[in-house]
């Protein structure tokens, strides 16, 4: 008898990190077949290709080649491109992760063709319907058969919206599975020639500690005046805490369209970097004194490793990170978050002697000392595969 087939959907950079532990768990379990479908939403090497190599993902079984355009255009292209593969394979379930356009598009396609849908990272809510991701989350949850949640607030959101308990499974976080797995691989493997390492060493030599910045959301980067104010505030902060800023391609395009006067006057303590491969970026931020971000995933990852984080957004769909005390919701207004960051600097620990400039390995034992949310233990993917295997086998 042929084993049931899953379609695993990957579209954007965060999806790859969440699928990697699921692939490992499926390989170990053996009850289910799977095909990896890459929609192409993130398609260049910096945002996609390198992650398959670093995360241990096999090449996609199918590449749909859908990228660019508006949210409506991209969603429509994915719907159209994915449909023939559902019709040809007739999978037992379509597994979607996160909240990007690929998540919703493939869930819609599968469900309309009678294929059950499993949503990994279900139930997260920011309450901000201006965020495309919030719409994707709510719509995907509405048509999913399995709702795998990462934290109690997500489970409570789904119950409040009327989803039956039989569909809700609190399993922990597959992104944390991957983070802990990849962090173990870093021991003794940080290379001076990794992207960003020269800037890291310079920051350590300058101040003995540094911060990391990531920004890509429209609320921070689409309005030129907002982006200009944000960059100037980062420059001010960097005078006291050197900042390493891997710039998302979308953000870089917005910055290049700005007045050059802002960019030409940036201090050397604000290091603009290209997008980084997963391990190089992990080596960078896991050793940071402070992370400033508008990324949902990085809020969670910093919580998992106990790294202080300021979220430059007005809302968060991941309240457990705030409850744990590692993350503070600082807002998008630099007049608000810059004083918060400056006030936090005296409390940030300096580097120990073993982490002095020139050291190249992560701080030993740090992950074992962090108190994490329930079920953020590195075994979430196994729980998901066990549930799907029992239901479909």
N, C-alpha and C positions, 0 to 999 in steps of 0.2 A: 504493500500500500504506500502511495506517495505521501510524503510528509506535507503538511499544510505550508503554504507559501505566504510570506510577508513581503510587502513593498516597504522599504525604508526610505523616507523622503529627506533629501538634503538640498538646501537651497543657498543659505547664507552662512557666513563664517561660524556663528554660534552653533548652528545645527551640526556641524562636523564634530565638534567637541562632545555633543550630547549623544551622537550616534556611535562614536568609537567604543564606549563601554558596552552598549547594546550589542554591537557586533561581537565583542569578546565573549559576552554572556551567551549569545546564541550559539557561537562556535563550541563553547564548553558544554552547553545543554544538549544540543544535538536533535531535539524533537522537531524543530521548525526549519524549513528552508527560508531563504531570504534573497531578495534582489535589491541592490542599492540604486536608487533613482536620483540623479543629480539634475535639478531643474536648470542650473546655470545662472541663478539669480546673482550670486557672486562668482565671477568667471575668470578673473585674472589670477596670475600665479600668486601674487602677494596676499590675496584675500581668499583663495580657494585651493589651487593645486598643491602648494607646499604643505597644507594641512593634512592631505591624504597621506603623504609620506611620513610626516612627524607623528601623526596620531595612530599610525599603523592600520589605517583603513585601506582596503583593497581598492583598485580602480573602480569607478562606477560601472555597473552593468548597463546602465542607460544614461546618456547625457542628452537632455532636452534642448540645451542651447538657448534658453529663454533669459534675456537680460535687457535692462534699460527700459526707458519710457516711463510713463506715469504708473501709479499703482493700478489703475484700471487696465491699462494696456498690458502690463506685465502679468497681472492675474489672468486676463483673457488668453494670453499666449500660452501660459502654463496649462490652463484648462484644456485648450485645444491640443497641445502637444502630448499631454499625459494620457488623454482618453484612449488612444489606440493601444497603449501598453496595458491598461486595465482590461480592455476587451480581449487582448491576446492572452494575458496571463491568468485572468480571473483569480487574483490572490484571495486568500482567506481573510486578510486584513491589510489595511494601509496604516502604517505607523508614521505619524507626523510629530514633529518636536517644535517647541517654541511658539513664535508668534509672527513670523515673517509672512510675506505675501505667498510664498511657496507653500507654507503650512495650510493656509485657508484654501488655496486653489486646488491642491491635491486632495484635501479632505472633501471638498465639494464634488470633485470629479468622481472620486471613489463612491461616495454615498449615493449620488444620483444613479450610479450603475449597480447599486445593491451590494457594495462591498463595505464591510464593517470598518470603522475607523477607531484607532487608538491614539489619543492625544497625550503625549508626554510633556509635562509642565503645564497641566491644565489648572484652571481656577484662579490664576493670578489676575488681579484687578488693580488698576491705578485710579479708576474713576474718571479719567481724562479721555473723553471721546474725541478729542482733537488729535490723539495719537493713533496713527494707522494700526499700530500693534495692538491697541486695546480693542479695536473693532475686530481684528483678526482673531484674537483670543476668544472673545465672546461668541463670535459666529462659529468658530471651530468647535468650541465646547458644546454648542447647541445641537450639533449633528454627530457627536462622537459617542461610541458605544462603551469605550473604556476611557476613564478620566484619571490619569495618573498624576497625583499632586505632590508638591515638594514640601509643603509646610501646612500647619493647621489652618491658617487664615484662608488658604486656597480651598481647602476642604469646606470650610464654613461658607465661603462665597458660593460654591456650587450648590450646597444644601439650601441656602437662602434663595437661590434662583430656581429651585424646584427639581434639581437632578436627584434621582433616587440613589440611595446608598449603595445599591447593587452595582452601580456603574463607577462609583468613586473608590479609588484605591490610593491611600497615602503611602508612598513608597520611598520618600527621600528624593535626592537630586542626582540625576545621572551626570550633570556637569561637575559636581563635586567628586563623583566616582573618577571621572577623567582627570580632574585636577590632582587628586591625591596620587593617582597612578603616575601621571607625568612628573609630579614633584619628586617622587622617588627616583625617577630616571635622571634627575638633575645632579644627584650626588656624585661629585667628582667629574661632572661632565660640562661645566660651564667653561666656554672657550673665550679667550681674549679676542678672537676674530669674529665672534658672533655680532650681528648688528646691534648697535646700541651700547656695546661693552666699553668702547673707548670713551663715550660720553659719561657712562656710569663711573668709570675710574676718575675722570676729570671732576665730576661732581663730588666724589668722595674726597679727592685731594683738596678741593676747595672748602668743603664744609663738613666732611665726615658723615654726611647723610644726604638724601635727595628725595624728591617726590616724583610721581609719575602722573601724567595727564592723558585722558582720552576723551574726545568730544566728537559727536557726529549728529546729534539730534537737531531737527529744524529749529526748535526753541532756542538753541544756542548758536547755530551757525548760519541760518538762512538769512537773517536780517543783518545787513552790513554794519549798522550802528551797534547792534548787540554784539556781534563778533568782534568789532573793533574794541569795544569796552572790555570784553572778556580777555582778549589778547593783552591789552594794557594792564589789566589786573594780574594776569599770570606773570607778566614781566616784573611787576612790583613784588609779588610774592617770591619770585625767584631770586631776588636780591638777598633774601634771608634763608631760602631753601631752594637750592638748584633744582630745576624741573626738567624732566625728560619727557618729551611730548611726541610719541609716534602719531603721525597725522594721517587720519583716515582719508582715502582718496576724495571722498565727497567734501570733507572739510578743507582739504588742500585746494580744491577747485574754488571754493568760496573765498579762501584767503588770498588766492592769486588774483581774484577779481576786486579785492579791496584796494584802498589807497596804499601805494607802496611806501608812503612815509611811515606807516605803522610798522611794517615788516622790516624796513631798513634800519630802524632804531631799536630793534630787539636786543636786549643784553645777551652776552655770551652764556649767562647762567640759565637761559631758557633755550634748551636744545631741541630743535625741530628734527624729528627722525622720520624715515619712511615707515610704512606699515611693517611690522615685525613678524617673523615666523613664530609659531606658538611657543616653542621652548625658549627662544631668546626673549620673548616678551614676558613669559612666566619668570624667567631668571631675573628680569628687570624689576617687575612690580612686586614680586614676593619678598624682595629685600628692601623695598622702599619704606621710608618713614611715614609717608602719607600718599594716598591715591586720590586724585580728583577726577571724577568721571560722570558721564551721563548714561553709561551702559548699565543695563539691568543685570547682565551676567556677571560683570566685574564687581558689582555690589555683593553678590553672593560669594564669588571666589575670594574676595578679600575677607569676608566673614569666615570662610572655611579655613583660612590661614592666619586669622587674627591680625590682619593689616589694617590700620586706621584708614577710613575712607570718608570723603566728603562727596555727596551726590549732588551735582549741579542741576537739579531738577526741582520742580515744585511739588511733584507727587512721586510716589514709588509704589509699584505693584508687588514689592518684596519687603513687607513690613517687618519680617522676622530679622532682617539684617539690622534694622534700627533697634528692635527689641534686644538683640544680642549685645548692642552697645558698640559694635565696631564701625557702624555706618551712621552718619548724620545727614539728614535731608537739609541741604543748604540753600536751595532755590537757584534760579537762573540769574538773579540780579547781582552783578559783581559788588555793588555797594553793600549787599548783605553778606555774601559768602566770603569775600576777601577778609573782612574783620574776623569772621569765624575761623578762617584758616590761620591768620596771624596769631590769634589768641591761642590756638591749639599748639603752636610751635614749641613753647617751653615744655609742654608735657610729652613731646615726642622723644623717645629714647635715642641717645646718640649711639653710634656703632660701637660694639665692643672691640677690644684689642684684636681678637681673632678675625674681626671683619674690617680691619683697617684697610686703607687704600692699598691695592695690590692683591688683596685676598680675592679669590675667584670662585669660591664654593658657597652654597647657601648655608645659612645658619643651621647647625646640626640640631636635630631633634625638635625643631620648632613646631611642626604640625602636630606632634604628639601632645604638646602642651596646651593646645587650643580647645576650648569648650565649644562644641558645635551644636546646632539645632538637632533635635531628635531625628534619627534615621539618616543623617548626613555622615554616613560611616563607610562609604565606598562600596556598598552592596546594593544600591538601588536598582541597577540594571538587572541583577540576578532576580530581584523580586518581580520586576516587570515581566521578564521572560518566563518565570514560574507561573504567573497568572495567565499569560497568553498561552503558554504550553498546555496548561490544564484546561483552558476553555476551548482550544482549537484542536488539541491532540486526539 
